[in-house]
Amino acid sequence: MKPKTNALLTTIALVLIFIFAQVMSQMVVVAWQAVEAADEGRQLDATVITDNPQWTGTAMLVGYVVLCILLWGTKLIRRNLLPKCTPPMPRRWGWTLVAFFAIAFAMSFIADPLALDDGGSGKLFEAMKSDPACLALLVSVGPLTEELVFREGIQRTLTHGGFSPTTALITSALLFAVVHGNLAQALPAFTLGILLGILYQHTGDIRLSLIAHVLNNGIAVIGLHFPQLQEATDTFPPLASLACGTILAAAGSGLLWWSCRHNANEAPKTEEPQT
């Protein structure tokens, strides 16, 4: 089988398995609530997922753990994710993370005036913010699973299958955006996917993109506990919000370009791990 064909088939498999894990997790919640509704003689509400955030988060946490084990067991991702001689984290990774968050915050300023429909995800995350299992999902297991699927899985597979690094990066970011299921999440997710893909592409090390992803989700969860911060940004006039976003994006992009160049120069040559 041609390398590109094999890479495309692997990409399709990764996306389908990821979606399947999400759907099955939600179906478990629906089935459980259907049994409870039948016992109580009431009808199942259409908002069963958003009305049961703890169950939803716990089911998805278990589903993602099983998914990670499945990816590793079937070799859809490498068995050894890091080089045999793992290099130390380059000094300028700190600047790379600063650049990452500058651009991420910039996209928030730019997207806020659009007031896109989030399909109820905001309500769901708000209800999840204090549950331990949900926090584990949002801040650790979720980011790890998504990095394994979209960066270590899809982006690396397409690149090694003969596609250009740019094609692999954009494809993984687009798929990352699509699986979020609504515009309010998809647009920031596409930007996040591009940024995480750049970090992964320029270092070849999943640690940097994973750290950035975990910190990004962690800051978002902290923001849920301080809604006044979001309320403060909501008061910005649209043009002011757009201006702030543009300035941050420009500064962050320049810093990201600088740090990636120097990270690449600092990184020692290491042996590619075996699959």
N, C-alpha and C positions, 0 to 999 in steps of 0.2 A: 504494500500500500504506500502511495506517495506521502512524503512527510507532511505536506500541507493538508492533504485529505485527512490524515490521521490526527493532526492538530485540531482541525475543525470538528471532527467527531468527538474528540476528547472535550473540547470546549462545550459542545452541545450537551454531552453527558454531565459535565460539571454543573451547568445551568439547570438542567432538568432535575438533578439530584438535590440541588440547593432549594429549588422551588418545591419539590416533593416534600422535603423536610419541613418547610414552612407550612405547607397545606396540611400535612398529616398532624402537625402539632396543633393547628387550629381545629382540625376535625376531632381530635381527642377531647378538646374543651367542649366543642359542640355536642359530642356524644355523651359526655359526662353530664352536661347541663340538661340534655334531653331526658336522661334517665331521672334526674332530680325533678324536672318539670312534670314528667309523667306520674311520678310518685305523689306529687303535690296537686295533681289534677289541674295544672295550668298549661297554657300554651308557651312554646319556646319563643322568646323575643328575638327579633332580627339583630339586635345589638348585643348578642351573647358574648362576642369576643371582647368588645370594649367595656362591657359591664362586668367582666370577670378578669381583670388585669393580672391578678396574682396567679390564677390558673393558667392564663395565656402565657405569662412569662415563664412559669415553671415548665410548662409543656415544651416551649420553644428552647429553653435551656437544655432539657434532656435531649430534644431532637437534634440540636446543634452538636452536643457531645457525641451522640451516635454518628452524626454526619462526619465529624472529624476522624473518628475511628474508622469509618467506612472508607474515607478518602485515603487514609494511610494504609489500610489493609489491602485495598485494591490497586495501590500504586498509582492512583490518579494524581497524586502529588508525590514528591520525592520522599523516600524513607528518611534520609538524612537532609534536613533543611539547611544546615549550615556547612561551610567548608570543613574539611578534616582538621585543618589548622585554623580555628576561628580567629580572625584578626580582632584586635581591640577596637572599640568604637572610636572612630576618628574624632579629633578635638572639635571639628567644625560641625558635628552633628547638632550641637546646640543651636548654632546659627541657622541650620537647615530647619529645625523645628520652629524657630522664631519666624522664619519666612513662611513656613507652612501655615501657621496660625494667623499671620497678617493677612494672607490671601483668603483663608477660611472666614475670618471676621469680615473681610471686605465683601465677600459674596453675601453674607447676612445683611449687610447694609443695603446692598443692591437689590436683594430679593424682597426685603420687608415691604417696600411700597407696592409690590405686586399683589399682596394679600391672597395668595393662592390657597385653594382648598386642600386641606391635608387628609381628607378622608377619615377623620376621627382619630388619626394617629397621635395628635397632640394631647387629646383627652386620655388616650391609653397610656402614653408615657408619663403624664402627670400623675395618674393613678399608680403607676409602677415605681415611682421614685423612692419609696421608702421600704419596699419589700426586698429582703435579702436575695432571694432567687432572681428576681427581676433585675436588681442591681448587678448581680454577677453576669447576667445575660447582656445587659446594656454596655457594661464597662470592660468586661474581659472576654467571656466566651464568644459573644457576638462579633466583636472586632477580630478575634483570632480566626473564627470560622470564615469570615468574609475575606480576610487577607489570604488564607489558605486557598479559597476558591477563586478569587478574582485576581490576585497578584501572583501568588506562588503557583496557582493552577492555570488559569486562563492566560494571563499575560506571559508567563514564562513558556507555556506550551506553544502559544502562537509564535513567539520569537524564535524558539528552538525548532519550530516546524517550518521555518523559511519565510515567515511574514516579517515585514519591516518592524523595528521596535516601535515606530510611531503608530502603525496600524494596530499592533498588539495592545499598546497603551490605550488608544482611543476605544477599541473594541471592548476591552475589559471595563473601562469607565462607563461606556454606554450600557453594557449589560448590568453593571452595578447600579446604575440609575433606574433602569427598567424594572428590576426586581423590587424596588421600593414601592411601586404601585400607585403613586399619586404625584402630581406635579410639585406640590409644596416640598416633598422630600426628594423627588427625582432631580430637580435642578441643582440643589446643593450637593446631592450625592454624586452627580456627574462631575462637578468641580472637585469634590473630595476625591473621587476616583482618579481624576487626572493628576492631582497633587500626589496622592499615594503611589500612583503608577510611576511618576517621575522619581520619587524617592527610591522606589524599588529598582527602577531601571538603572539609575546612576550609581547605586551601591551594590546591586545584586544580593542584597542582604535583607531578609524579611524583618529583621529586628527593628530597623528604622521605621518602615511603614507601619509596623505593628505598634510601636511606641507612639507614633503620631496619631494613629487611629484610636488607641486606648485613651490618650490624653484628650483628643477631640470629643469623644463620647463622655468622658469624665467631666469635662467642662460643661457640656450640654446638660448633664444630670445635675450638676451643681446649680446651673442656671434655673432649673426647674424649682429649686428650693428658694430662689430669690426672684420671683416674678416681677418685682419692681424694676429690675434691670431691663427686662423686655419692655415693660411699660414706658421706661425712660426713652428707649430707642424708638418706640412707636410714636413718640411726640415729635420726632425729627420731621421737618418738612421734606417731601420727596426729593427735591433738588439737593438739599443738604445731605440727606442720606446717600444719594447717588454720588455726590462729590467726595464724601468720606470714604465710600467704598472704592472709588476710582483711585484716590490717593494711596490708600492702603494696599490695593491690588498692585499698583505700579511699584511701590516700595518693596512689597513682599516678593514680587517677581524678580526684581533686580537682585535682592539678597539671595533668593533661591538659586538663581543662575550662578552667582559668585560662589556660594557654598557648595553646590554640586560639583563645580569645576575643581575646587580645592579638595573636596572629599575624594574625588576620583584620583587625584594626584597623590593623596596621602595613603590610600588603601593599598596594602601590600598584596602581591600576587599570591593567590591561594589556589589550591587544587579544587576543581569542581567536584562536589559530592556525588556519590553514586546514587542512582535511582533505585 
